[in-house]
Amino acid sequence: MLIKQIIIILRLAENGLPLRQFTELFVKLLISHEKI
């Protein structure tokens, strides 16, 4: 499931998501994945 979420975030980045926002989302995703 993590790969699907990464693909979604990458698509958002392609659509002009600011890099800082992208990084924050990515870090949150990794942190939440570590807890599971």
C-alpha positions as CSV (number, residue, x, y, z in Angstrom):
1,M,0.0,0.0,0.0
2,L,2.9,2.3,0.7
3,I,3.9,2.3,-3.0
4,K,0.4,3.4,-4.1
5,Q,0.6,6.3,-1.6
6,I,4.0,7.3,-2.9
7,I,2.7,7.3,-6.5
8,I,-0.3,9.5,-5.5
9,I,2.1,12.0,-3.8
10,L,4.4,12.0,-6.9
11,R,1.4,12.8,-9.1
12,L,0.5,15.7,-6.8
13,A,4.0,16.9,-7.1
14,E,3.8,16.7,-10.9
15,N,0.6,18.8,-10.6
16,G,2.5,21.7,-8.9
17,L,2.5,20.7,-5.3
18,P,5.2,22.8,-3.6
19,L,8.3,20.9,-2.8
20,R,8.1,21.8,0.9
21,Q,4.6,20.5,1.2
22,F,5.6,17.4,-0.8
23,T,8.4,16.7,1.7
24,E,6.2,17.2,4.7
25,L,3.6,14.8,3.3
26,F,6.3,12.3,2.4
27,V,7.8,12.4,6.0
28,K,4.4,12.0,7.6
29,L,3.7,9.1,5.3
30,L,7.0,7.4,6.3
31,I,6.5,8.1,10.0
32,S,3.0,6.7,9.9
33,H,4.2,3.6,8.0
34,E,7.0,3.0,10.6
35,K,4.4,2.9,13.4
36,I,2.3,0.2,11.8
